[in-house]
Amino acid sequence: MPDRSEKNLIEMVNAKLTEYLPEEDILQADVITAMRYSLLGGGKRIRPVLVLEFCRICGGDEQTALPFACAVEMIHTYSLIHDDLPCMDDDDMRRGRPSSHKVFGEDTALLAGDALLTMAFETMLSEESVRLAGAQRAAKAAGYLARAAGAHGMVGGQVIDLMSEGRSISLETLKKMDEGKTGALILASAQMGCILAGADDRRMAAAENYARAIGLAFQIVDDILDVTGDAQTLGKPVGSDSGNNKCTYVSLMGLGNAEKTVEELTAAAVEALSGFGGDAGYLIELAKKLAARKK
C-alpha cells in the first residue's frame, strides 16, 4: 500500500483529535494549550493506525473505530508527557521539540497528562462512540485499553524500569518491562480493532501475535538507535541509556544479535497475518518499515 494511504490515515486521526480538544477560551486554558501542544505535536500514530487497520481487515468500519483510535493516542501522549518529567526519565526534548514540562512547567505538564488520560475514556464512552460501536463492543474495547494502560501494562512497565535503574537485570526482566511499557498499548490497539469489528478468536489471535512481535521489535530498534542513531534525526538525545547505566537489548545481546532479533520478529509478524490475505498488505509493510526506521 503506498505511503499516501498512511498519510491519509494519519491525517484522519489528527483531524479527529483536533475535534476532541476543547476550546482554549476558558479559565483552564493553560492545561488545554499544553494538551494540544503534545497531542498534536507530531508522532508516528502507530497505535491509532493499528486500531483502524485491524478493524478494517476484520470487516469493520474505520469510522466506528476512529474514536477508539484517538483514545489510544491520547493515552500514549499522556505517557510521553509523564515519562519526560524530572521524576521519571527527565528528558528535555520530545519529537524534536522541548518536552511539555520545559514549555509549560512541571505542574501544568503533569495535569495535561492526567487530562489526556481521562479524555481517552470520555471519548470511548461518549454517546457517539457507543452509538457507532454498540455498548458491548465499546465497553469491551475500553476495558482492554484500561488494563493495558495500568499496573498490569504500561504503568507496570514503567515501575519495572524505575526499579531497574543502575542495576543489572536479566533479558527476561527487560522483556517483561517492555511488554508493559511499550508493548501493552500496541497489543491493545490491535485487540481493540478486532473487538470493534466483531472478529473471531482466530483473527484475534493472529492480531495479537503480530502486535506482540512488532511491539518487541519496536523497543529493540529504539535501543539500537540509541547507539547508532543521531540526535537530529531522532529528535531526542542519543546515548542516554548508556549514560544512565540502563540495561538494553544491545547491552545484553550485542548489537548484531539485537539486529538479527528484529529481523526474526518482523518475519514472525508478517507470518501472523498470512490468514488475512491481501487485506493485510498495509500492516505487513508497516512491520517492515518500523524495523528499518531511523527515528
ROROFI-461764 format. One record per residue (C-alpha): residue in three letters; x, y, z. Coordinates in Angstrom, 1 decimal, always signed. Each point is the difference from the previous one (the first is absolute). Last residue first. Example, Ala and Ser with C-alpha at 12.3 -4.5 7.8 and 13.67 -1.06 7.14 Angstrom:
// ROROFI-461764
resn=SER east=+13.7 north=-1.1 up=+7.1;
resn=ALA east=-1.4 north=-3.4 up=+0.7;
END
This chain:
// ROROFI-461764
resn=LYS east=+13.9 north=+7.6 up=+14.2;
resn=LYS east=+2.0 north=-2.0 up=-2.5;
resn=ARG east=-2.7 north=-2.5 up=-0.9;
resn=ALA east=+0.8 north=-3.4 up=-1.6;
resn=ALA east=-1.9 north=-2.2 up=+2.4;
resn=LEU east=-2.9 north=+2.5 up=+0.1;
resn=LYS east=-0.2 north=-0.1 up=-3.8;
resn=LYS east=-0.1 north=-3.8 up=-0.1;
resn=ALA east=-2.8 north=-0.2 up=+2.5;
resn=LEU east=-1.9 north=+2.8 up=-1.8;
resn=GLU east=+0.4 north=-1.7 up=-3.4;
resn=ILE east=-1.7 north=-3.1 up=+1.4;
resn=LEU east=-2.7 north=+2.2 up=+1.6;
resn=TYR east=-0.7 north=+1.6 up=-3.3;
resn=GLY east=-0.2 north=-3.2 up=-1.9;
resn=ALA east=-2.4 north=-1.6 up=+2.5;
resn=ASP east=-3.0 north=-0.1 up=-2.3;
resn=GLY east=+2.0 north=-2.0 up=-2.6;
resn=GLY east=-0.4 north=-3.2 up=+2.0;
resn=PHE east=-1.3 north=+0.2 up=+3.6;
resn=GLY east=+1.3 north=-3.5 up=+0.9;
resn=SER east=+3.6 north=+0.9 up=-0.6;
resn=LEU east=-0.1 north=+2.7 up=+2.7;
resn=ALA east=+2.0 north=-1.9 up=+2.6;
resn=GLU east=+2.7 north=-0.7 up=-2.6;
resn=VAL east=+0.7 north=+3.8 up=-0.4;
resn=ALA east=+0.3 north=+0.4 up=+3.7;
resn=ALA east=+2.4 north=-3.0 up=+0.2;
resn=ALA east=+2.1 north=+1.4 up=-2.7;
resn=THR east=+0.2 north=+3.3 up=+1.9;
resn=LEU east=+1.0 north=-1.9 up=+3.2;
resn=GLU east=+2.8 north=-1.8 up=-1.8;
resn=GLU east=+1.4 north=+3.1 up=-1.6;
resn=VAL east=-0.2 north=+1.9 up=+3.4;
resn=THR east=+1.8 north=-3.0 up=+1.6;
resn=LYS east=+2.8 north=+0.3 up=-2.6;
resn=GLU east=+0.5 north=+3.7 up=+0.8;
resn=ALA east=+0.3 north=-0.8 up=+3.7;
resn=ASN east=+2.4 north=-2.9 up=-0.7;
resn=GLY east=+2.3 north=+2.3 up=-1.9;
resn=LEU east=-0.2 north=+2.8 up=+2.6;
resn=GLY east=+0.8 north=-2.2 up=+3.0;
resn=MET east=-2.5 north=-2.0 up=+1.9;
resn=LEU east=+0.0 north=+1.6 up=+3.5;
resn=SER east=+1.4 north=+3.5 up=-0.8;
resn=VAL east=-1.9 north=+0.2 up=-3.3;
resn=TYR east=-3.3 north=-1.3 up=+1.5;
resn=THR east=+0.4 north=+2.7 up=+2.7;
resn=CYS east=+1.2 north=+0.1 up=+3.6;
resn=LYS east=+0.0 north=+3.6 up=+1.1;
resn=ASN east=+3.2 north=+1.6 up=+1.5;
resn=ASN east=-1.5 north=+3.5 up=-0.4;
resn=GLY east=+2.7 north=+1.1 up=-2.5;
resn=SER east=-0.4 north=-3.2 up=-1.9;
resn=ASP east=-3.7 north=+0.5 up=-0.4;
resn=SER east=+0.4 north=+3.7 up=-0.8;
resn=GLY east=+2.3 north=-0.7 up=-2.9;
resn=VAL east=-2.2 north=+2.0 up=-2.3;
resn=PRO east=-1.9 north=+3.2 up=+0.8;
resn=LYS east=-3.4 north=+0.6 up=-1.6;
resn=GLY east=-1.3 north=+1.0 up=-3.5;
resn=LEU east=+1.1 north=-3.3 up=-1.4;
resn=THR east=+1.5 north=+1.5 up=-3.2;
resn=GLN east=+1.8 north=+2.8 up=+1.9;
resn=ALA east=+1.1 north=-2.2 up=+2.9;
resn=ASP east=+1.8 north=-2.5 up=-2.2;
resn=GLY east=-0.6 north=-3.7 up=-0.1;
resn=THR east=+2.4 north=-3.0 up=+0.6;
resn=VAL east=-0.1 north=-0.5 up=+3.8;
resn=ASP east=-3.4 north=+1.4 up=+1.0;
resn=LEU east=-1.1 north=-1.2 up=-3.4;
resn=ILE east=+0.6 north=-3.6 up=+1.0;
resn=ASP east=-2.0 north=+0.5 up=+3.2;
resn=ASP east=-2.9 north=+1.4 up=-1.9;
resn=VAL east=+0.3 north=-2.8 up=-2.5;
resn=ILE east=-0.3 north=-2.5 up=+2.9;
resn=GLN east=-3.1 north=+1.9 up=+1.2;
resn=PHE east=-1.7 north=-0.2 up=-3.4;
resn=ALA east=+0.9 north=-3.7 up=-0.4;
resn=LEU east=-1.8 north=-0.7 up=+3.3;
resn=GLY east=-3.2 north=+1.7 up=-1.1;
resn=ILE east=+0.3 north=-1.3 up=-3.6;
resn=ALA east=-0.1 north=-3.6 up=+1.3;
resn=ARG east=-2.6 north=+0.5 up=+2.7;
resn=ALA east=-2.3 north=+1.8 up=-2.5;
resn=TYR east=+0.3 north=-2.7 up=-2.7;
resn=ASN east=-0.7 north=-2.8 up=+2.5;
resn=GLU east=-2.9 north=+1.9 up=+1.4;
resn=ALA east=-1.5 north=+0.6 up=-3.5;
resn=ALA east=+0.3 north=-3.7 up=-0.8;
resn=ALA east=-1.7 north=-0.9 up=+3.3;
resn=MET east=-2.9 north=+2.5 up=-0.7;
resn=ARG east=-0.4 north=-1.4 up=-3.5;
resn=ARG east=-0.4 north=-3.6 up=+1.3;
resn=ASP east=-2.2 north=+1.1 up=+2.9;
resn=ASP east=-2.6 north=+1.6 up=-2.3;
resn=ALA east=-0.1 north=+3.7 up=-0.9;
resn=GLY east=-2.9 north=+2.2 up=+1.1;
resn=ALA east=+1.3 north=+3.0 up=-1.8;
resn=LEU east=+0.4 north=+2.1 up=+3.2;
resn=ILE east=+1.6 north=-2.9 up=+1.7;
resn=CYS east=+2.6 north=-0.5 up=-2.8;
resn=GLY east=+1.0 north=+3.7 up=+0.1;
resn=MET east=+0.1 north=-0.1 up=+3.7;
resn=GLN east=+2.4 north=-3.0 up=+0.0;
resn=ALA east=+2.4 north=+1.6 up=-2.4;
resn=SER east=+0.1 north=+3.2 up=+2.1;
resn=ALA east=+0.3 north=-2.0 up=+3.3;
resn=LEU east=+3.1 north=-1.8 up=-1.3;
resn=ILE east=+1.7 north=+3.4 up=-0.9;
resn=LEU east=-1.1 north=+1.4 up=+3.4;
resn=ALA east=+1.5 north=-2.9 up=+1.9;
resn=GLY east=+3.2 north=-0.3 up=-2.1;
resn=THR east=+1.7 north=+3.2 up=+1.1;
resn=LYS east=+0.1 north=+0.2 up=+3.8;
resn=GLY east=-1.6 north=-3.3 up=+0.8;
resn=GLU east=+1.5 north=-2.4 up=-2.4;
resn=ASP east=+3.1 north=+2.2 up=+0.3;
resn=MET east=+0.4 north=-0.8 up=+3.7;
resn=LYS east=-0.6 north=-3.7 up=-0.5;
resn=LYS east=+2.6 north=-0.1 up=-2.8;
resn=LEU east=+2.6 north=+1.7 up=+2.3;
resn=THR east=-0.8 north=-2.4 up=+2.8;
resn=GLU east=+0.6 north=-3.0 up=-2.3;
resn=LEU east=+3.2 north=+1.6 up=-1.4;
resn=SER east=+1.2 north=+0.1 up=+3.6;
resn=ILE east=+0.7 north=+3.1 up=+2.0;
resn=SER east=+3.1 north=+1.8 up=+1.1;
resn=ARG east=-0.8 north=+3.0 up=+2.1;
resn=GLY east=+0.4 north=+3.8 up=-0.4;
resn=GLU east=-3.7 north=+0.4 up=-0.8;
resn=SER east=-1.9 north=-3.3 up=+0.3;
resn=MET east=-2.6 north=+1.2 up=+2.5;
resn=LEU east=-0.9 north=+2.9 up=-2.2;
resn=ASP east=-0.4 north=-2.2 up=-3.1;
resn=ILE east=-2.1 north=-2.5 up=+2.0;
resn=VAL east=-2.2 north=+2.8 up=+1.0;
resn=GLN east=-0.3 north=+1.2 up=-3.6;
resn=GLY east=-1.0 north=-3.5 up=-1.1;
resn=GLY east=-2.7 north=+0.0 up=+2.7;
resn=VAL east=-1.4 north=+3.3 up=-1.2;
resn=MET east=-0.1 north=-1.3 up=-3.6;
resn=GLY east=-1.6 north=-3.4 up=+0.7;
resn=HIS east=-1.2 north=-1.8 up=+3.2;
resn=ALA east=+0.2 north=+3.2 up=+2.0;
resn=GLY east=-2.1 north=+1.9 up=-2.5;
resn=ALA east=-0.1 north=+1.0 up=-3.6;
resn=ALA east=-0.5 north=-3.5 up=-1.5;
resn=ARG east=-2.7 north=-0.7 up=+2.6;
resn=ALA east=-1.9 north=+3.2 up=-1.0;
resn=LEU east=+0.4 north=-0.7 up=-3.7;
resn=TYR east=-1.5 north=-3.5 up=+0.2;
resn=GLY east=-2.9 north=+1.4 up=+2.1;
resn=ALA east=-0.7 north=+2.8 up=-2.5;
resn=ALA east=-0.2 north=-2.6 up=-2.8;
resn=LYS east=-2.4 north=-2.1 up=+2.0;
resn=ALA east=-2.2 north=+3.0 up=+0.9;
resn=ALA east=-0.2 north=+1.2 up=-3.6;
resn=ARG east=-0.7 north=-3.5 up=-1.2;
resn=GLN east=-2.9 north=-0.5 up=+2.4;
resn=ALA east=-1.5 north=+3.5 up=-0.4;
resn=GLY east=-0.1 north=+0.0 up=-3.8;
resn=ALA east=+2.9 north=+1.2 up=-2.1;
resn=LEU east=-1.6 north=+3.1 up=-1.6;
resn=ARG east=-2.5 north=+0.8 up=+2.7;
resn=VAL east=+2.5 north=-0.6 up=+2.7;
resn=SER east=+2.5 north=+2.2 up=-1.6;
resn=GLU east=-2.5 north=+2.9 up=-0.6;
resn=GLU east=-1.4 north=-0.2 up=+3.5;
resn=SER east=+3.4 north=+0.2 up=+1.5;
resn=LEU east=+1.7 north=-3.0 up=+1.6;
resn=MET east=+3.1 north=-0.1 up=-2.2;
resn=THR east=+0.5 north=+3.8 up=+0.1;
resn=GLU east=-0.6 north=+0.4 up=+3.7;
resn=PHE east=+2.4 north=-2.9 up=+0.5;
resn=ALA east=+2.8 north=+1.7 up=-2.0;
resn=MET east=-0.9 north=+3.4 up=+1.6;
resn=THR east=+1.0 north=-1.4 up=+3.4;
resn=LEU east=+3.5 north=-0.9 up=-1.2;
resn=LEU east=+0.3 north=+3.3 up=-1.9;
resn=ALA east=-0.9 north=+2.0 up=+3.1;
resn=ASP east=+2.5 north=-1.8 up=+2.2;
resn=GLY east=+2.8 north=+0.7 up=-2.6;
resn=ALA east=-1.0 north=+3.7 up=-0.1;
resn=LEU east=+0.0 north=+0.0 up=+3.8;
resn=LEU east=+3.6 north=-1.2 up=+0.2;
resn=ALA east=+1.0 north=+2.5 up=-2.7;
resn=THR east=-1.7 north=+2.8 up=+1.9;
resn=ASP east=+1.9 north=-0.8 up=+3.2;
resn=GLU east=+3.4 north=-0.7 up=-1.6;
resn=GLY east=+0.1 north=+3.3 up=-1.9;
resn=PHE east=-1.6 north=+1.0 up=-3.3;
resn=VAL east=+2.9 north=-0.1 up=-2.5;
resn=LYS east=+2.6 north=-2.2 up=+1.7;
resn=HIS east=-2.8 north=-2.1 up=+1.5;
resn=SER east=-1.4 north=-0.8 up=-3.4;
resn=SER east=+3.3 north=-1.1 up=-1.5;
resn=PRO east=+1.9 north=+2.4 up=-2.2;
resn=ARG east=-0.3 north=-0.9 up=-3.7;
resn=GLY east=+1.5 north=-2.6 up=-2.3;
resn=ARG east=-2.6 north=-2.7 up=+0.8;
resn=ARG east=+0.7 north=+0.4 up=+3.7;
resn=MET east=+2.9 north=+1.9 up=+1.6;
resn=ASP east=+0.9 north=+0.9 up=+3.6;
resn=ASP east=-0.1 north=-3.6 up=+1.3;
resn=ASP east=-0.1 north=-0.6 up=+3.8;
resn=ASP east=-0.8 north=-3.7 up=-0.3;
resn=MET east=-2.4 north=-0.1 up=+3.0;
resn=CYS east=+0.0 north=+2.6 up=+2.8;
resn=PRO east=+1.4 north=+2.6 up=-2.4;
resn=LEU east=-3.1 north=-0.5 up=-2.2;
resn=ASP east=+0.6 north=-1.5 up=-3.5;
resn=ASP east=-1.8 north=-3.2 up=+0.7;
resn=HIS east=-3.1 north=+2.0 up=+1.2;
resn=ILE east=-0.4 north=+1.8 up=-3.3;
resn=LEU east=+0.7 north=-3.2 up=-1.9;
resn=SER east=-2.6 north=-1.9 up=+1.9;
resn=TYR east=-2.6 north=+2.7 up=-0.6;
resn=THR east=+0.8 north=-0.3 up=-3.7;
resn=HIS east=-0.6 north=-3.7 up=+0.0;
resn=ILE east=-3.2 north=+0.4 up=+1.8;
resn=MET east=-1.3 north=+2.6 up=-2.4;
resn=GLU east=+1.2 north=-2.1 up=-2.9;
resn=VAL east=-2.0 north=-3.0 up=+1.2;
resn=ALA east=-3.1 north=+2.2 up=+0.4;
resn=CYS east=+0.4 north=+1.2 up=-3.6;
resn=ALA east=-0.1 north=-3.6 up=-1.3;
resn=PHE east=-3.1 north=-0.5 up=+2.1;
resn=PRO east=-1.7 north=+3.0 up=-1.5;
resn=LEU east=+1.0 north=-1.3 up=-3.5;
resn=ALA east=-1.2 north=-3.6 up=+0.3;
resn=THR east=-3.6 north=+0.7 up=-1.1;
resn=GLN east=+1.3 north=+2.1 up=-2.8;
resn=GLU east=+2.3 north=-2.9 up=-0.9;
resn=ASP east=-2.9 north=-2.2 up=-0.7;
resn=GLY east=+0.5 north=-3.7 up=+0.7;
resn=GLY east=+0.8 north=-3.0 up=-2.2;
resn=CYS east=+3.0 north=-1.5 up=+1.9;
resn=ILE east=+2.4 north=+1.8 up=-2.4;
resn=ARG east=-1.7 north=+3.3 up=+0.9;
resn=CYS east=+0.0 north=-0.3 up=+3.8;
resn=PHE east=+3.6 north=-1.2 up=-0.1;
resn=GLU east=+0.9 north=+3.0 up=-2.1;
resn=LEU east=-1.7 north=+2.7 up=+2.1;
resn=VAL east=+1.3 north=-1.3 up=+3.3;
resn=LEU east=+3.5 north=-0.5 up=-1.4;
resn=VAL east=-0.1 north=+3.6 up=-1.4;
resn=PRO east=-0.9 north=+1.3 up=+3.4;
resn=ARG east=+3.1 north=-1.7 up=+1.5;
resn=ILE east=+2.5 north=+0.9 up=-2.6;
resn=ARG east=-0.8 north=+3.8 up=+0.0;
resn=LYS east=+3.6 north=+0.7 up=-1.1;
resn=GLY east=+0.3 north=+3.1 up=+2.1;
resn=GLY east=-0.7 north=+3.7 up=-0.5;
resn=GLY east=-0.7 north=+2.7 up=+2.5;
resn=LEU east=-3.8 north=-0.3 up=-0.1;
resn=LEU east=-0.4 north=-1.8 up=+3.3;
resn=SER east=+3.0 north=+1.8 up=+1.7;
resn=TYR east=-0.8 north=+3.6 up=-0.7;
resn=ARG east=-3.8 north=-0.5 up=+0.1;
resn=MET east=+0.2 north=-1.4 up=+3.5;
resn=ALA east=+2.2 north=+2.9 up=+1.1;
resn=THR east=-2.5 north=+2.5 up=-1.6;
resn=ILE east=-2.9 north=-1.7 up=+1.8;
resn=VAL east=+2.0 north=+0.2 up=+3.3;
resn=ASP east=+0.5 north=+3.7 up=-0.3;
resn=ALA east=-3.6 north=+0.7 up=-1.1;
resn=GLN east=-1.4 north=-0.9 up=+3.4;
resn=LEU east=-2.0 north=+3.2 up=+0.1;
resn=ILE east=-1.5 north=-0.6 up=-3.4;
resn=ASP east=+0.7 north=+1.3 up=-3.6;
resn=GLU east=+2.1 north=-3.1 up=-0.8;
resn=GLU east=-2.8 north=-1.9 up=-1.7;
resn=PRO east=-0.1 north=-3.7 up=+0.8;
resn=LEU east=+2.2 north=-2.6 up=-1.8;
resn=TYR east=-2.2 north=-2.8 up=-1.4;
resn=GLU east=-0.3 north=+1.6 up=-3.5;
resn=THR east=+3.8 north=+0.3 up=-0.2;
resn=LEU east=+0.4 north=-3.7 up=+0.7;
resn=LYS east=-2.4 north=-0.7 up=-2.9;
resn=ALA east=+2.1 north=+2.0 up=-2.5;
resn=ASN east=+3.2 north=-1.6 up=+1.2;
resn=VAL east=-1.5 north=-3.5 up=-0.4;
resn=MET east=-1.2 north=+0.6 up=-3.5;
resn=GLU east=+3.3 north=+1.7 up=-0.9;
resn=ILE east=+1.9 north=-3.1 up=+1.3;
resn=LEU east=-2.2 north=-2.3 up=-2.1;
resn=ASN east=+0.4 north=+2.1 up=-3.1;
resn=LYS east=+3.8 north=+0.1 up=+0.4;
resn=GLU east=+0.1 north=-3.7 up=+0.4;
resn=SER east=-2.1 north=-0.3 up=-3.2;
resn=ARG east=+2.3 north=+2.4 up=-1.8;
resn=ASP east=+3.0 north=-2.2 up=+0.9;
resn=PRO east=-1.2 north=-2.6 up=-2.5;
resn=MET east=-1.5 north=-3.4 up=+1.0;
END
